[in-house]
Amino acid sequence: MAAGALYAGCRFFAGYPITPATEISEVMSVRLPALGGTFIQMEDEIASLGAVIGASLAGVKSMTATSGPGFSLLQENLGFAVMAEVPCVVVNVMRGGPSTGLPTHVSQGDVQQARWGTHGDHPIVVLSVATTWDCFAVTVKAFNLSEKYRTPVTILSDEVVAHTREKIVLPPPGALEVVDRLKPSMPPEWYIPYEDTPMGVPPMAPFGTGYRYHVTGLTHDVRGFPTERPDEIVPLMNRLFRKLEQHYADINMVEEYQTDDAEVLVIAYGSVARSAKRAVIEARAQGIKAGLLKLITLWPFPWGSILPHLRRVRAVLVPELNRGQMAREVKRINQGLTRVEKLNRLDGRLITPTEIMARLAQL
């Protein structure tokens, strides 16, 4: 993930050590200064995201990385970044919870928190990684989405993925698209920082470049000043949602394996998707027409990629390291189209291919 962030142009990292995410901070503490960037170990995760927001407002691509308890702490500032439209990337390497929970064991218990953790009605982008290549490429994509749509992007990893060692070949500079935020082309006196645009994303002027504007977590008018006027609040809130909704196709990412003729479908993400792929291979060897839909985008919920499969397969299995947080969303859009079953573990151990295979044989 550190390599992906640096490839995308990240030059500021603020964080606080926490298992099992500390390795990201360790790598950034060495590599960022060598590239002219800045690494700061903060006093806690609240301050970490605050520093990240400040650096981003100054025009620097910025990120932080944490795990469950720290992810809880930074939720208020995450909401600030949504309202103020500050691009940044937050990595949450999930571990068992709640509270201190299982610091050194795997979980996927933060999926709904990643969507609804900060208060209020708000849009959010949440991506998931399952392989070492994902950790690189999805991090690049996270920065691109954050910059393009002026929004915080959360990446959900987990303890198993974080401590998996795999060899990958990193692409040379320029091989993957790297997006920078849109900056104003008009003179400072004409700049309207939160003006609506056809894309729904106003250009963002870096602090210190002659453009002066107000930044707040309060509902605000197009110039950034607090407002309680309904005719200004409603357009603001609608635009925050619209800028993601109208670009759903760009944000939504899934990977499909053996789904063309699948009669039973596994929907999985994160480390469980690794077990699921092996289970699908074994199921095929035994004559079971199984397929895998691996979710990379978790939020906005990838209904457009899931719904066509629900209409044609006879059963769906959603294995997760929680009590069924994503299965709940699949069932919500299923509306009786097919049979949706859960497979869950809460003990800090990974769901194995054998466990998934056994359930597939029953569907």
NORVENJO-V145981 format. One record per pair of residues at least 12 apart in sequence whose C-alpha atoms are under 10 Angstrom apart, sorted by the first residue. I is the first residue (numbers start at 1). GAP is how many residues later the second one is. Records with the same first field share a line. If there is no record, write none. Layout:
I=GAP / GAP
This chain:
1=22 / 23 / 26 / 27 / 64 / 90 / 128 / 131 / 132 / 133 / 134 / 135 / 136 / 137 / 138 / 139 / 154 / 156 / 161
2=21 / 22 / 23 / 24 / 25 / 26 / 27 / 29 / 30 / 61 / 63 / 133 / 134 / 137 / 138
3=21 / 24 / 25 / 28 / 132 / 133 / 134 / 136 / 137 / 167
4=129 / 130 / 131 / 132 / 133 / 134 / 135 / 136 / 137 / 138 / 139 / 166
5=23 / 56 / 57 / 58 / 84 / 130 / 131 / 132 / 133 / 134 / 135 / 136 / 137 / 138
6=22 / 25 / 26 / 29 / 31 / 55 / 56 / 130 / 133 / 134
7=129 / 130 / 132 / 133 / 136 / 163 / 164 / 165 / 166 / 167 / 169 / 170 / 171
8=53 / 128 / 129 / 131 / 132 / 133 / 134 / 135 / 136 / 165 / 168 / 169 / 170 / 171 / 172
9=26 / 28 / 51 / 52 / 53 / 131 / 134 / 135 / 169 / 170 / 171
10=18 / 22 / 25 / 27 / 28 / 46 / 50 / 51 / 52 / 53 / 78 / 79 / 130 / 133
11=17 / 20 / 21 / 22 / 24 / 25 / 26 / 27 / 28 / 44 / 45 / 49 / 50 / 51 / 52
12=16 / 17 / 20 / 21 / 24 / 25 / 26 / 27 / 28 / 39 / 40 / 43 / 44 / 48 / 49 / 50 / 51 / 52
13=12 / 15 / 16 / 19 / 24 / 25 / 26 / 27 / 28 / 29 / 35 / 36 / 38 / 39 / 42 / 48 / 49 / 50 / 51 / 52 / 76
14=14 / 15 / 24 / 25 / 26 / 27 / 28 / 29 / 30 / 31 / 33 / 34 / 35 / 36 / 37 / 38 / 39 / 41 / 48 / 49 / 50 / 51
15=14 / 24 / 25 / 26 / 27 / 28 / 29 / 30 / 31 / 32 / 33 / 34 / 36 / 37 / 48 / 49 / 50 / 51 / 55
16=24 / 25 / 26 / 27 / 28 / 29 / 30 / 31 / 32 / 48 / 49 / 50 / 51 / 54
17=24 / 25 / 26 / 27 / 28 / 48 / 49 / 50 / 53
18=26 / 27 / 47 / 48 / 49 / 50 / 51 / 52 / 75 / 85
19=47 / 48 / 49 / 74 / 75 / 76 / 83 / 84 / 85 / 86 / 140
20=45 / 46 / 47 / 48 / 72 / 73 / 74 / 75 / 83 / 84 / 85 / 86 / 137 / 138 / 139 / 140 / 142 / 143
21=44 / 45 / 46 / 47 / 70 / 71 / 72 / 73 / 74 / 136 / 137 / 138 / 141 / 142
22=43 / 44 / 45 / 71 / 140
23=42 / 139 / 140
24=40 / 41 / 42 / 67 / 69 / 138
25=14 / 15 / 16 / 39 / 40 / 41
26=13
28=12
29=12
37=23 / 24 / 25
38=17 / 22 / 24
40=12
44=26 / 29 / 30
45=19 / 20 / 21 / 22 / 24 / 25 / 26 / 27 / 28 / 29 / 30 / 32
46=24 / 25 / 26 / 27 / 28 / 29 / 30 / 31 / 32
47=26 / 27 / 30
48=15 / 16 / 17 / 18 / 22 / 25 / 26 / 29
49=13 / 14 / 15 / 16 / 22 / 24 / 25 / 26 / 27 / 28 / 29 / 31 / 32 / 39 / 40 / 41
50=24 / 26 / 27 / 28 / 30 / 31
51=12 / 13 / 26
52=12 / 25 / 29 / 34 / 35 / 36 / 37 / 38
53=24 / 25 / 27 / 28 / 31 / 32 / 33 / 34 / 35 / 36 / 99
54=32 / 153
55=31 / 32 / 33 / 151 / 152
56=25 / 30 / 31 / 32 / 91 / 150 / 151
57=27 / 28 / 29 / 30 / 31 / 147 / 148 / 149 / 150 / 151 / 158
58=146 / 147 / 148 / 149 / 150 / 151
59=27 / 28 / 121 / 122 / 124 / 145 / 146 / 147 / 148 / 149 / 150
60=27 / 28 / 146
61=26 / 27 / 28 / 82 / 85 / 86 / 119 / 120
62=25 / 26 / 27 / 28 / 81
63=24 / 25 / 26 / 27 / 28 / 80 / 89 / 90 / 91
64=24 / 25 / 26 / 27 / 28 / 90
65=24 / 25 / 26 / 27 / 28 / 89 / 90
66=24 / 25 / 26 / 27 / 28
67=24 / 25 / 26 / 27 / 28 / 29 / 36 / 43 / 89 / 90 / 91 / 92
68=24 / 25 / 26 / 27 / 28 / 29 / 30 / 31 / 32 / 33 / 34 / 35 / 39 / 41 / 42 / 45
69=23 / 25 / 26 / 28 / 29 / 30 / 31 / 32 / 34
70=22
71=19 / 20 / 21 / 22 / 23 / 39 / 42 / 43 / 46
72=27 / 38 / 41 / 42 / 45 / 46
73=44
74=16 / 43 / 44
75=38 / 39 / 41 / 42 / 43 / 44
76=41 / 42 / 43 / 141
77=41 / 140
78=12 / 39 / 40 / 41 / 46 / 73 / 74 / 75 / 76
79=38 / 39 / 40 / 41 / 42 / 43 / 44 / 45 / 73 / 138
80=38 / 72 / 135 / 136 / 137 / 138
81=69 / 70 / 71 / 72 / 135 / 136
82=36 / 40 / 41 / 42 / 68 / 69 / 70 / 71 / 135 / 158
83=39 / 40 / 68 / 69 / 132 / 133 / 134 / 135 / 136 / 137 / 153 / 154 / 157
84=66 / 67 / 110 / 130 / 131 / 132 / 133 / 134 / 135 / 136 / 140 / 156
85=61 / 62 / 64 / 65 / 66 / 67 / 109 / 116 / 117 / 119 / 130 / 131 / 132 / 155
86=60 / 61 / 63 / 64 / 65 / 66 / 118 / 129
87=56 / 57 / 58 / 59 / 60 / 61 / 62 / 63 / 64 / 65 / 66 / 94 / 117
88=54 / 55 / 57 / 58 / 59 / 62 / 63 / 64 / 65 / 66
89=36 / 37 / 50 / 53 / 54 / 55 / 56 / 57 / 58 / 62 / 63 / 64 / 65 / 66
90=36 / 49 / 52 / 53 / 62 / 63 / 64 / 65 / 66
91=35 / 36 / 37 / 48 / 51 / 62 / 63 / 64 / 65 / 66 / 67
92=18 / 22 / 36 / 62 / 63 / 64 / 65 / 66 / 67
93=13 / 14 / 15 / 17 / 36 / 62 / 63 / 64 / 65 / 66 / 67 / 68 / 69
94=12 / 13 / 14 / 15 / 16 / 17 / 62 / 63 / 64 / 65 / 66 / 67 / 68
95=12 / 13 / 14 / 15 / 62 / 63 / 64 / 65 / 226 / 253
96=12 / 13 / 14 / 62 / 63 / 225 / 226 / 250 / 251 / 252 / 253
97=12 / 13 / 225 / 249 / 251
98=12
101=247
102=245 / 246
103=56 / 245
104=55 / 56 / 244
105=53 / 54 / 55 / 242 / 243 / 244 / 245
106=51 / 52 / 53 / 54 / 55 / 56 / 165 / 215 / 239 / 240 / 241 / 242 / 243 / 244
107=50 / 51 / 52 / 53 / 163 / 164 / 165 / 213 / 214 / 215 / 238 / 239 / 240 / 241 / 242 / 243
108=48 / 49 / 50 / 51 / 161 / 162 / 163 / 164 / 212 / 213 / 214 / 215 / 216 / 217 / 218 / 237 / 238 / 240
109=49 / 211 / 212 / 213 / 214 / 215 / 216 / 237
110=46 / 48 / 211 / 212 / 215
111=15 / 17 / 45 / 187 / 188 / 211 / 213 / 214 / 215
112=186 / 187 / 213 / 214 / 217
113=212
114=12 / 13 / 39 / 40 / 41 / 42 / 184 / 185
115=39 / 183 / 184 / 185 / 186
121=116 / 120
122=115 / 116 / 118 / 119
123=28 / 29 / 114 / 117 / 118 / 119 / 120 / 121 / 122 / 176 / 177
124=27 / 28 / 29 / 30 / 116 / 117 / 120 / 174 / 175 / 176
125=17 / 20 / 21 / 26 / 27 / 28 / 29 / 30 / 119 / 126 / 127 / 172 / 173 / 174 / 175 / 176
126=16 / 26 / 27 / 28 / 29 / 30 / 125 / 170 / 171 / 172 / 173 / 174 / 175
127=12 / 14 / 15 / 26 / 27 / 28 / 29 / 30 / 124 / 125 / 126 / 142 / 143 / 168 / 169 / 170 / 171 / 172 / 173
128=26 / 27 / 28 / 29 / 30 / 125 / 126 / 141 / 142 / 143 / 166 / 167 / 168 / 169 / 170 / 171
129=26 / 27 / 28 / 29 / 32 / 33 / 140 / 141 / 142 / 144 / 165 / 166 / 167 / 168
130=26 / 27 / 28 / 30 / 31 / 32 / 34 / 138 / 139 / 140 / 141 / 142 / 143 / 144 / 164 / 165 / 166
131=26 / 29 / 30 / 31 / 33 / 34 / 35 / 37 / 139 / 140 / 142 / 143
132=29 / 30 / 31 / 32 / 33 / 34 / 35 / 36
133=33 / 34 / 35 / 36 / 37
134=23 / 27 / 136 / 162
135=20 / 21 / 22 / 26 / 27
136=32 / 34 / 35
137=33 / 34 / 39
138=17 / 115 / 158 / 159
139=14 / 15 / 16
140=36 / 37 / 38 / 39
141=12 / 35 / 36 / 37 / 38 / 110
142=12 / 13 / 109
143=35 / 36 / 37 / 38
144=33 / 34 / 35 / 36 / 37
145=33 / 34 / 35 / 36 / 99 / 105 / 106
146=33 / 34 / 35
147=31 / 32 / 33 / 34 / 35 / 57
148=31 / 32 / 33 / 34 / 51 / 53 / 55 / 95
149=32 / 33 / 50 / 51 / 52 / 53 / 54 / 91 / 94 / 95 / 98
150=31 / 32 / 50 / 51 / 52 / 53 / 54 / 90 / 93 / 94
151=50 / 89 / 92 / 93
153=146
154=144 / 145
155=141 / 142 / 143
156=113 / 114 / 140 / 141 / 142
157=112 / 113 / 114
158=112 / 113 / 114
159=111 / 112 / 189 / 191
160=110 / 111 / 112 / 188 / 189 / 190
161=109 / 110 / 111 / 113
162=109
164=107
181=20 / 21 / 22 / 23 / 24
182=19 / 20 / 21 / 22 / 23
183=19 / 20 / 21 / 22 / 23
184=18 / 19 / 20 / 21 / 22 / 27
185=18 / 20
187=23 / 24
188=17 / 21 / 22 / 23 / 24 / 25
189=21 / 22 / 23
190=21
191=12 / 13 / 14 / 20 / 21 / 22 / 32
192=12 / 13 / 19 / 20 / 21 / 29 / 30 / 31 / 32
193=12 / 18 / 19 / 20 / 21 / 22 / 28 / 29 / 30 / 31
194=19 / 21 / 26 / 27 / 28 / 29 / 30 / 31 / 42 / 45
195=26 / 27 / 28 / 29 / 41 / 44
196=26 / 39 / 40 / 43 / 44 / 47
197=42 / 46
198=45
199=40 / 43 / 44 / 45 / 47 / 48
200=38 / 39 / 40 / 41 / 42 / 43 / 44 / 46 / 47
201=38 / 39 / 41 / 42 / 43
202=20 / 41
213=12
214=12
219=13 / 14 / 15 / 17 / 18
220=12 / 13 / 16 / 17
221=12 / 14 / 15
222=13 / 14
244=56
245=55
248=52 / 53 / 54 / 56
249=53 / 55 / 56
251=45 / 46 / 47 / 48 / 49 / 51
252=43 / 44 / 45 / 46 / 47 / 48 / 49 / 50 / 51 / 52 / 53
253=41 / 42 / 43 / 44 / 45 / 49 / 52
254=15 / 39 / 40 / 41 / 42 / 43 / 44 / 48 / 51 / 52
255=14 / 37 / 38 / 39 / 40 / 41 / 50
256=21 / 35 / 36 / 37 / 38 / 39 / 49
257=20 / 23 / 24 / 33 / 34 / 35 / 36 / 37
258=19 / 22 / 23 / 26 / 31 / 32 / 33 / 34 / 35
259=30 / 31 / 32 / 33 / 34 / 50 / 54
260=29 / 30 / 31 / 49
261=28 / 29 / 30 / 51 / 52
262=18 / 22 / 26 / 27 / 28 / 29 / 30 / 47 / 50 / 51 / 52 / 53
263=25 / 26 / 27 / 28 / 46 / 49 / 50 / 51 / 52 / 53 / 100
264=16 / 24 / 25 / 26 / 27 / 28 / 45 / 46 / 48 / 49 / 50 / 51 / 52 / 53 / 75 / 76 / 96 / 97 / 99
265=15 / 24 / 25 / 26 / 27 / 28 / 44 / 45 / 48 / 49 / 50 / 51 / 52 / 53 / 75 / 95 / 98
266=13 / 14 / 24 / 25 / 26 / 27 / 28 / 49 / 50 / 51 / 52 / 53 / 74 / 75 / 76 / 90 / 94
267=24 / 25 / 26 / 27 / 28 / 39 / 49 / 50 / 51 / 52 / 53 / 59 / 60 / 63 / 75
268=24 / 25 / 26 / 27 / 28 / 49 / 50 / 51 / 52 / 58 / 59
269=23 / 24 / 25 / 26 / 27 / 28 / 29 / 49 / 50 / 51 / 52 / 57
270=24 / 25 / 26 / 50 / 51
271=49 / 50 / 79 / 80
272=22 / 46 / 47 / 48 / 49 / 78 / 79 / 80 / 81 / 84
273=19 / 20 / 21 / 22 / 45 / 46 / 47 / 78 / 80
274=20 / 77 / 78 / 79
275=44 / 75 / 76 / 77 / 78 / 79 / 80 / 81 / 82
276=15 / 16 / 17 / 18 / 41 / 42 / 43 / 75 / 76 / 77 / 78 / 79 / 80 / 81
277=13 / 14 / 15 / 16 / 17 / 76 / 79
278=14 / 74 / 75 / 76 / 78 / 79
279=12 / 13 / 73 / 74 / 75 / 76 / 77 / 78 / 79 / 80 / 81
280=12 / 73 / 76 / 77 / 80
281=72 / 76
282=71 / 72 / 75
283=70 / 73 / 74 / 75 / 77 / 78
286=75
287=74
288=69 / 72 / 73 / 75
289=71
290=23 / 25 / 26 / 67 / 70 / 71
291=22 / 25
292=24 / 25
293=12 / 13 / 16 / 25
298=28
301=25 / 28 / 29
302=27 / 28
303=26 / 27 / 29 / 30 / 31
306=24 / 27 / 28
307=23 / 26 / 27 / 30
309=25 / 28 / 29
310=20 / 21 / 23 / 24 / 25 / 26 / 27 / 28 / 29 / 30
311=23 / 25 / 26 / 27
312=25 / 26
313=24 / 25 / 26
314=23 / 24 / 25 / 26 / 49
315=22 / 23 / 24 / 25 / 26 / 45 / 48
316=14 / 15 / 22 / 23 / 24 / 25 / 26 / 44 / 47
317=13 / 22 / 23 / 24 / 25 / 26 / 39 / 42 / 43 / 46
318=12 / 22 / 23 / 24 / 25 / 26 / 38
319=22 / 23 / 24 / 25 / 26 / 32 / 33 / 36 / 37 / 40
320=22 / 23 / 24 / 25 / 26 / 30 / 31
321=22 / 23 / 24 / 25 / 26 / 27 / 28 / 29 / 30
322=21 / 22 / 23 / 24 / 25 / 26
323=19 / 20 / 21 / 22 / 23
324=17 / 18 / 19 / 20 / 21
325=17 / 19
326=16
327=13 / 14 / 15 / 16 / 17
328=12 / 14
339=24
340=23
341=18 / 19 / 22
342=17
343=12 / 13 / 16
